[in-house]
Amino acid sequence: MPHVGARSIEEGLRAIADGLIQDEDEHAQALTDEIVPVMPDLGTNGERQIFLSCRANIRVVAGLLSQASERTRTTNTSGGSAPPPETLRYLGMLVHRSLDVESLLEGYRIGHAELWRRCTRVAFERVTEPTLLPAVLEEASEIVFRYINGAQRYLREEYAVERLAHLRWPTARKLDAVQELLQGGPAPHPAGLTELLGYDVSRRHLGFVVRVETGPEDPHAAAPAAMVAAERIGHFVPESGRPLTLPAGGDVTWMWLSPTTTLGAARRQTIAQLARAAKATVGIGEPGEGVEGFRDTHEQALEALDFALRTGEPTARYGEIALPSVLCARTDRAQRMKRWHLGALDADTPLAGRLRDTLRVLLQVHLNQREAARQLGLHPHTIAYRLQQIEAQLGHPVAERAADLHAALIIREVLG
């Protein structure tokens, strides 16, 4: 709604602040969508950290705008606020992954441009006095630019401090060696790498990636919490020996184990319980041998973590989610495919739900109606009738597009 009756610059600035806060998630997502394409590929967790940082910066800017007065606008001409904890947490992620601070600053510049476009749009919607609008925009620009410039200076200095501390950290040499190995660099001699890491890279490996969600009040609490969660999980993997655990920046820990037995359902359930208790999300790879298996199981665990974050589950294992993960990697395309193949069966109605359940079982038993009836506890005539309804809704026999329909049902189960 328009902000009618703003009689001063202060009221106009507060009107902009109100508009930013009212739709802060929408604004934050728009900033994130602009920033992500120019950033290193940090996966779903990295994108979430960017979103949280954008939202927190919007709140800071809104606070500065709403609190501005004639006195503060004429006297506060330098400095600016420090970035919020969410941005510092994202900075820590970049430091631990040996990424350049310029990546973060470039994202800040792009986000700043989009934020200012949105401030301008809100001002035109809410400040209805034509003679007041230019002055409000000028003052808002001064406040926003001052904050962003100060935040960028702070981040550059903080990066230098954290990077130096990271390089002096005993774990840093291990992390740098693992980073080079994971990025496809020349594989060092296994014996030398084993000596450096304190972990035998020539053995069988099972990769884990553990992420812990913590509040914004302490941006430095997540890293140790993720390490503790990973170590606790490692104790419940049978006969795995000493694990290799490395902080990967921000709220993520990487872990490799060398299990001699399979990770059964009971252990998986225990790991899920530990993850819930620690407010953690855990991605689990599949076993791999030697240096190549060390890479593969880690990449699988990263993909499993992304999937678990999208679905809200505490754990995900690559072997169980590989197909759904590929199908849902591009949400917009996946949703379009699902809608096109399911048509009316995509509706959120009891009838559509029953027909989808029946279709799912029919596809699992290769359209064997008697077996589907047995599994669902229904009469074969009921299954035959439902199959007629399904094909009437689809406009074609199920057998013509069985694989596509199976994929569409998987997408719906994952994305809703």
C-alpha positions as CSV (number, residue, x, y, z in Angstrom):
1,M,0.0,0.0,0.0
2,P,1.3,3.5,-0.7
3,H,2.8,5.4,2.2
4,V,0.4,8.4,2.1
5,G,1.2,11.6,3.9
6,A,5.0,11.5,4.3
7,R,5.8,15.0,5.3
8,S,9.5,14.8,5.9
9,I,12.6,13.0,4.6
10,E,12.6,10.9,7.8
11,E,9.1,9.6,7.2
12,G,10.0,8.8,3.6
13,L,13.1,6.8,4.7
14,R,11.0,4.9,7.2
15,A,8.5,4.2,4.4
16,I,11.3,2.6,2.4
17,A,12.5,0.6,5.4
18,D,9.0,-0.7,6.0
19,G,8.7,-1.8,2.4
20,L,12.0,-3.7,2.6
21,I,11.1,-5.5,5.8
22,Q,7.5,-6.3,4.7
23,D,8.8,-8.4,1.8
24,E,12.3,-9.2,3.1
25,D,12.4,-12.8,1.9
26,E,11.3,-11.9,-1.6
27,H,13.9,-9.1,-1.7
28,A,16.6,-11.5,-0.3
29,Q,15.8,-14.2,-2.9
30,A,16.1,-11.6,-5.7
31,L,19.5,-10.5,-4.4
32,T,20.6,-14.2,-4.1
33,D,19.5,-14.9,-7.7
34,E,21.7,-12.1,-8.9
35,I,24.7,-13.1,-6.8
36,V,24.8,-16.9,-7.2
37,P,25.8,-17.0,-10.9
38,V,29.0,-15.0,-10.2
39,M,30.1,-17.0,-7.1
40,P,32.0,-20.2,-6.9
41,D,29.9,-23.3,-6.9
42,L,29.2,-23.9,-3.2
43,G,26.1,-26.0,-3.5
44,T,22.8,-25.7,-1.8
45,N,24.4,-24.9,1.5
46,G,26.5,-22.1,-0.1
47,E,23.3,-20.6,-1.7
48,R,21.5,-20.7,1.6
49,Q,24.4,-18.9,3.3
50,I,24.2,-16.2,0.5
51,F,20.4,-15.9,1.1
52,L,20.8,-15.6,4.8
53,S,23.5,-12.9,4.3
54,C,21.3,-11.0,1.9
55,R,18.4,-11.1,4.2
56,A,20.5,-9.9,7.2
57,N,22.0,-7.1,5.1
58,I,18.5,-6.0,4.1
59,R,17.5,-5.8,7.8
60,V,20.6,-3.8,8.6
61,V,19.9,-1.3,5.8
62,A,16.2,-1.1,6.8
63,G,17.3,-0.3,10.4
64,L,19.7,2.4,9.3
65,L,16.9,4.0,7.1
66,S,14.2,3.8,9.8
67,Q,16.5,5.3,12.5
68,A,17.9,8.1,10.4
69,S,17.3,11.6,11.7
70,E,18.4,15.1,10.6
71,R,21.2,15.0,13.1
72,T,22.5,11.5,12.2
73,R,22.2,12.3,8.5
74,T,24.3,15.5,8.7
75,T,26.9,14.2,11.2
76,N,27.5,10.5,10.3
77,T,29.4,10.8,7.1
78,S,32.0,8.1,7.5
79,G,32.4,4.5,8.7
80,G,29.3,2.4,8.5
81,S,28.0,-0.7,10.3
82,A,29.9,-3.9,10.4
83,P,28.4,-6.7,8.3
84,P,25.9,-9.0,10.1
85,P,26.9,-12.4,11.5
86,E,25.4,-14.2,8.6
87,T,27.9,-12.4,6.2
88,L,30.8,-13.2,8.5
89,R,29.8,-16.8,8.5
90,Y,29.8,-16.9,4.7
91,L,33.2,-15.2,4.8
92,G,34.5,-18.0,7.0
93,M,33.3,-20.5,4.4
94,L,35.3,-18.8,1.7
95,V,38.4,-18.6,3.9
96,H,38.3,-22.3,4.7
97,R,37.8,-23.2,1.1
98,S,40.7,-21.0,0.0
99,L,38.5,-18.8,-2.1
100,D,39.5,-15.2,-2.9
101,V,37.9,-12.4,-0.9
102,E,37.2,-10.7,-4.3
103,S,34.5,-13.3,-4.9
104,L,32.6,-12.1,-1.8
105,L,33.2,-8.4,-2.6
106,E,31.9,-8.9,-6.1
107,G,28.8,-10.5,-4.7
108,Y,28.4,-7.6,-2.3
109,R,28.6,-5.1,-5.2
110,I,26.1,-7.0,-7.3
111,G,23.8,-7.4,-4.3
112,H,24.1,-3.7,-3.5
113,A,23.0,-2.7,-7.1
114,E,19.9,-5.0,-6.8
115,L,19.2,-3.7,-3.3
116,W,19.3,-0.1,-4.5
117,R,17.0,-0.9,-7.4
118,R,14.5,-2.4,-4.9
119,C,14.9,0.6,-2.6
120,T,14.0,2.9,-5.5
121,R,11.0,0.8,-6.5
122,V,9.7,0.8,-2.9
123,A,10.2,4.6,-2.7
124,F,8.2,5.2,-5.8
125,E,5.4,3.0,-4.4
126,R,5.3,4.4,-0.9
127,V,6.4,8.1,-1.1
128,T,3.6,9.7,-2.9
129,E,4.6,13.4,-2.6
130,P,6.5,14.2,-5.9
131,T,8.4,17.2,-4.4
132,L,9.7,15.0,-1.5
133,L,10.7,11.9,-3.4
134,P,14.0,13.2,-4.9
135,A,15.3,14.3,-1.5
136,V,14.3,11.0,0.1
137,L,16.1,9.0,-2.6
138,E,19.2,11.2,-2.3
139,E,19.3,10.6,1.5
140,A,18.5,6.9,1.2
141,S,21.3,6.5,-1.4
142,E,23.8,8.2,1.0
143,I,22.9,5.8,3.8
144,V,22.9,2.7,1.7
145,F,26.2,3.5,-0.1
146,R,27.9,4.5,3.2
147,Y,26.9,1.2,4.8
148,I,27.9,-1.0,1.8
149,N,31.3,0.8,1.4
150,G,32.0,0.4,5.1
151,A,31.0,-3.2,5.1
152,Q,33.3,-4.0,2.2
153,R,36.3,-2.4,3.9
154,Y,35.5,-4.4,7.0
155,L,35.2,-7.7,5.1
156,R,38.5,-7.1,3.3
157,E,40.3,-6.5,6.6
158,E,38.5,-9.4,8.3
159,Y,39.4,-11.8,5.4
160,A,43.1,-11.0,5.8
161,V,42.9,-11.7,9.5
162,E,41.0,-14.9,9.2
163,R,43.1,-16.2,6.3
164,L,46.3,-15.6,8.2
165,A,44.8,-17.4,11.2
166,H,43.7,-20.2,8.9
167,L,47.2,-20.7,7.4
168,R,48.7,-20.8,10.9
169,W,46.1,-23.4,12.0
170,P,47.5,-26.9,12.3
171,T,44.6,-28.3,10.2
172,A,45.2,-25.8,7.3
173,R,48.0,-27.9,5.7
174,K,45.7,-30.9,5.7
175,L,42.8,-29.0,4.3
176,D,44.9,-27.4,1.5
177,A,46.2,-30.8,0.5
178,V,42.7,-32.3,0.5
179,Q,41.4,-29.3,-1.5
180,E,44.0,-29.8,-4.2
181,L,43.2,-33.5,-4.4
182,L,39.5,-32.9,-4.6
183,Q,39.9,-30.2,-7.3
184,G,41.5,-32.7,-9.6
185,G,45.1,-31.7,-9.0
186,P,47.9,-34.3,-9.4
187,A,47.5,-36.9,-6.8
188,P,50.4,-37.0,-4.4
189,H,52.1,-40.2,-3.4
190,P,49.6,-42.1,-1.2
191,A,52.2,-42.7,1.5
192,G,53.1,-39.0,1.8
193,L,49.4,-37.9,1.8
194,T,48.7,-40.6,4.5
195,E,51.5,-39.2,6.6
196,L,50.3,-35.6,6.3
197,L,46.6,-36.4,7.0
198,G,47.1,-39.1,9.6
199,Y,44.6,-41.1,7.6
200,D,45.3,-44.0,5.1
201,V,44.1,-42.8,1.7
202,S,44.8,-46.1,0.1
203,R,42.0,-47.9,1.9
204,R,38.3,-48.1,1.5
205,H,36.5,-44.8,2.2
206,L,33.0,-43.6,3.2
207,G,32.5,-39.9,2.9
208,F,30.3,-37.7,5.1
209,V,29.4,-34.0,5.0
210,V,27.9,-32.5,8.1
211,R,26.2,-29.2,8.4
212,V,24.9,-27.6,11.6
213,E,22.3,-24.9,11.8
214,T,23.0,-22.3,14.5
215,G,21.5,-19.0,15.3
216,P,22.8,-15.6,14.1
217,E,23.8,-14.5,17.5
218,D,27.1,-16.4,17.4
219,P,28.5,-16.8,13.9
220,H,31.5,-18.8,15.1
221,A,29.6,-21.5,17.0
222,A,28.6,-23.5,13.9
223,A,32.1,-24.7,12.9
224,P,32.9,-26.4,16.2
225,A,29.3,-27.7,16.5
226,A,29.7,-29.4,13.0
227,M,33.0,-30.9,14.1
228,V,31.5,-32.3,17.3
229,A,28.5,-33.7,15.4
230,A,30.8,-35.4,12.8
231,E,33.0,-37.0,15.4
232,R,29.9,-38.3,17.3
233,I,28.6,-39.8,14.1
234,G,32.0,-41.3,13.4
235,H,31.8,-43.3,16.6
236,F,28.7,-45.1,15.4
237,V,30.2,-46.3,12.1
238,P,31.4,-49.9,12.9
239,E,35.1,-50.8,12.7
240,S,36.1,-47.7,10.8
241,G,39.3,-46.8,12.6
242,R,40.4,-43.2,13.1
243,P,38.3,-40.8,10.9
244,L,39.6,-37.8,9.0
245,T,37.5,-34.7,9.9
246,L,38.2,-31.3,8.4
247,P,36.3,-28.0,8.9
248,A,35.2,-26.8,5.5
249,G,34.3,-23.3,6.5
250,G,31.2,-21.8,8.0
251,D,29.0,-24.5,9.4
252,V,30.2,-27.5,7.4
253,T,32.6,-30.4,8.3
254,W,33.9,-33.0,5.9
255,M,34.7,-36.5,7.2
256,W,36.1,-39.7,5.7
257,L,36.0,-43.1,7.4
258,S,37.4,-46.5,6.5
259,P,34.6,-48.9,7.4
260,T,35.1,-52.7,7.0
261,T,31.3,-53.5,7.1
262,T,28.3,-51.9,5.5
263,L,26.3,-49.1,7.1
264,G,23.1,-50.9,8.0
265,A,19.6,-49.5,8.6
266,A,20.1,-49.5,12.4
267,R,23.2,-47.4,12.1
268,R,21.5,-45.0,9.7
269,Q,18.7,-44.5,12.1
270,T,21.2,-43.8,14.9
271,I,22.9,-41.2,12.7
272,A,19.6,-39.6,11.9
273,Q,18.8,-39.3,15.6
274,L,22.2,-37.8,16.3
275,A,21.7,-35.3,13.5
276,R,18.3,-34.2,14.8
277,A,19.7,-33.8,18.3
278,A,22.6,-31.6,17.0
279,K,20.4,-29.7,14.5
280,A,22.6,-31.1,11.8
281,T,22.1,-32.3,8.2
282,V,24.2,-35.1,7.0
283,G,25.1,-36.2,3.5
284,I,26.6,-39.7,3.1
285,G,28.4,-41.0,0.1
286,E,29.0,-44.6,-1.1
287,P,32.2,-46.6,-0.4
288,G,35.1,-46.1,-2.7
289,E,38.6,-47.4,-2.9
290,G,41.9,-45.5,-2.9
291,V,42.5,-41.9,-3.9
292,E,39.8,-42.0,-6.6
293,G,37.3,-43.4,-4.1
294,F,38.3,-40.7,-1.6
295,R,37.2,-38.1,-4.2
296,D,34.1,-39.9,-5.4
297,T,32.5,-40.6,-2.0
298,H,33.1,-37.0,-0.9
299,E,31.4,-35.6,-4.1
300,Q,28.5,-38.0,-3.5
301,A,28.2,-36.9,0.1
302,L,28.0,-33.3,-1.0
303,E,25.2,-34.1,-3.4
304,A,23.4,-36.1,-0.7
305,L,23.7,-33.1,1.6
306,D,22.2,-30.8,-1.0
307,F,19.3,-33.2,-1.4
308,A,18.7,-33.5,2.3
309,L,18.7,-29.7,2.6
310,R,16.1,-29.4,-0.1
311,T,13.9,-32.1,1.4
312,G,14.3,-31.2,5.1
313,E,15.5,-34.7,6.0
314,P,18.3,-35.0,8.6
315,T,20.3,-37.5,6.5
316,A,20.5,-38.6,2.9
317,R,22.7,-41.3,1.3
318,Y,23.8,-41.0,-2.3
319,G,22.8,-44.5,-3.4
320,E,19.3,-43.8,-2.3
321,I,18.9,-40.3,-3.7
322,A,21.1,-40.3,-6.9
323,L,18.1,-40.5,-9.3
324,P,15.8,-38.0,-7.4
325,S,18.8,-35.7,-7.0
326,V,19.4,-35.6,-10.8
327,L,15.7,-35.3,-11.6
328,C,15.3,-32.3,-9.2
329,A,18.6,-30.5,-9.7
330,R,16.8,-27.8,-11.7
331,T,13.6,-27.2,-9.7
332,D,11.8,-25.1,-12.4
333,R,12.5,-27.8,-15.1
334,A,11.6,-30.6,-12.8
335,Q,8.3,-29.0,-11.8
336,R,7.4,-28.3,-15.4
337,M,8.1,-32.0,-16.4
338,K,6.0,-33.2,-13.4
339,R,3.0,-31.0,-14.3
340,W,3.2,-31.9,-18.0
341,H,3.3,-35.7,-17.4
342,L,0.9,-36.0,-14.5
343,G,-1.6,-33.4,-15.7
344,A,-4.8,-33.7,-13.5
345,L,-3.1,-36.4,-11.4
346,D,-0.9,-33.6,-9.9
347,A,-3.9,-32.1,-8.2
348,D,-4.0,-31.8,-4.4
349,T,-7.2,-33.8,-4.0
350,P,-8.1,-37.1,-2.3
351,L,-9.0,-38.7,-5.6
352,A,-5.8,-37.6,-7.3
353,G,-3.8,-38.8,-4.3
354,R,-5.4,-42.3,-4.4
355,L,-4.7,-42.5,-8.1
356,R,-1.1,-41.4,-7.7
357,D,-0.6,-44.1,-5.0
358,T,-2.1,-46.7,-7.2
359,L,0.0,-45.6,-10.2
360,R,3.2,-45.7,-8.1
361,V,2.6,-49.3,-7.1
362,L,1.6,-50.3,-10.6
363,L,4.8,-48.9,-12.0
364,Q,6.8,-50.7,-9.3
365,V,5.3,-54.1,-10.2
366,H,5.5,-53.5,-14.0
367,L,1.7,-53.0,-14.3
368,N,0.9,-56.4,-12.7
369,Q,-2.6,-55.6,-11.5
370,R,-2.9,-58.7,-9.3
371,E,0.4,-57.9,-7.5
372,A,-0.6,-54.2,-7.1
373,A,-3.9,-55.3,-5.6
374,R,-2.1,-57.6,-3.2
375,Q,0.3,-54.8,-2.1
376,L,-2.4,-52.3,-1.7
377,G,-4.9,-54.7,0.0
378,L,-7.5,-54.1,-2.7
379,H,-9.6,-56.2,-5.0
380,P,-8.1,-56.6,-8.5
381,H,-11.3,-55.1,-10.0
382,T,-10.6,-52.0,-7.9
383,I,-7.1,-51.7,-9.4
384,A,-8.5,-52.2,-12.9
385,Y,-11.1,-49.5,-12.4
386,R,-8.4,-47.1,-11.0
387,L,-6.1,-47.8,-13.9
388,Q,-9.0,-46.9,-16.3
389,Q,-9.4,-43.6,-14.3
390,I,-5.6,-42.9,-14.4
391,E,-5.4,-43.4,-18.2
392,A,-8.5,-41.3,-18.7
393,Q,-6.9,-38.5,-16.8
394,L,-3.6,-38.9,-18.6
395,G,-5.1,-39.3,-22.1
396,H,-2.9,-42.2,-23.0
397,P,-2.0,-45.7,-21.7
398,V,0.4,-45.8,-18.8
399,A,2.6,-48.3,-20.6
400,E,3.4,-45.7,-23.3
401,R,5.2,-43.4,-20.8
402,A,6.0,-45.6,-17.8
403,A,9.5,-44.3,-17.2
404,D,8.4,-40.6,-17.6
405,L,5.5,-41.1,-15.2
406,H,7.8,-42.8,-12.7
407,A,10.1,-39.8,-12.9
408,A,7.3,-37.4,-12.5
409,L,6.0,-39.2,-9.3
410,I,9.6,-39.1,-7.8
411,I,9.7,-35.3,-8.5
412,R,6.4,-34.8,-6.9
413,E,7.4,-36.8,-3.8
414,V,10.6,-34.7,-3.5
415,L,9.4,-31.2,-4.4
416,G,5.7,-31.5,-3.6
